[in-house]
Amino acid sequence: MAEQTYSIDQDLKEADAMAKALVPYVHQDTLYGNVGGGGMFSGGKMPSLTVGGLVMRLRRLTLLRDKMTTSQQTRLDAVISQNQQVLKEWHAHYEGKMVREAGSRLDAMNQFFEECSGNPRACAANYGPEASRRTIVQELLIALHDMGTEVSDDLQKKMRGADSRLRRTISPSDFIWAAELQEIYPQKDFWWLYSRPQA
């Protein structure tokens, strides 16, 4: 997981590629898009394009701005500007993608919970992607709040259900991602990043 060996430069590279690929992705039906040159079969290691993946990177890069070089800051400003332009032009589509992605990621956690009930060792080994999934949901909720969008009761209920199952699955631990990210993810709001399943 990239978050275990964090690099501002890599996060910025991924955010830049995602922002550049937002159009036409944002008005297409697909939830997981591709960024140029980073497909699974092209030898690249770029993650899938989702609005959640992008807003997660933009929020943490913004909070890490004082640790960037001048050229990195300039690049970040360009990525933020590009994202804002797409959000302005395609607001309803952008917002719809965010809500749909949050629900989809919470639904996808059900498979992990089923695995944990039958195979604790696999549960512990596979926790990393679930922690990322839950973090992206939280990042989407933060971004929706910042946009003034009210989160539906259905989505809140789904999140409470997933969190209830997650709390029963994990136990407190040290911060599971790279130390550089700890200030971005306080324990109060991102408690699952300070926990892990017991093998």
Phi, psi and omega in degrees: 000134181298331183287347179273340175227075192285141176224122176303318183298318179292317179300319180293319177299316180293317179297319179299312180297320180295314181298321180292335181262003183302322175253122017265001186311316189296333180254013173264166184281333184298142182268326180247111182259180179247149173251148186305130173074005183241020182295162183302326186261005182258005179086357180276166180238027181286140177287166175297150177276121168220156177297322179299316178299323180288312183294329176299311181295318182295320180294313183287326176296321177298319180288339179260011186306321183289352177261004183265157170286167179299320180292325176294320179297318179297318179295318178299316178303320180293320179293317178299316180298317180296317179297316180297323179297315179294317178301319180294315184283328186235042190306309183297318179294317181299311180297318179299320177298319181298312182295316181295319180295317180301313179296318181297318180293321177294319177299320183295338180291340181301323180297321177297316180297321177297317179298319182296326181289336182251342186211082183304326181294315177294325178302312180294320183291331186257016184287329183310307179298329180289321177297319177296317181300313181293326179294318179296323176301315180296320178297321177296318180295321176298314181295320178297317178299316180296333178276353182082019181267129179278131180280133184295156176299322181299315181291320178297320179296318179298320180292318178299320178296315179295318181293324178297315179293323181295317180298328179283346186262333188244161178232153181304144177209183171289166177304128189270351178257179181302143183303329181298338183265351187300322181293337180281334187237080180297146186300325182301318184263341183231052187301331182291344176275358177242030182209164173200157176291150174275129181292000000 
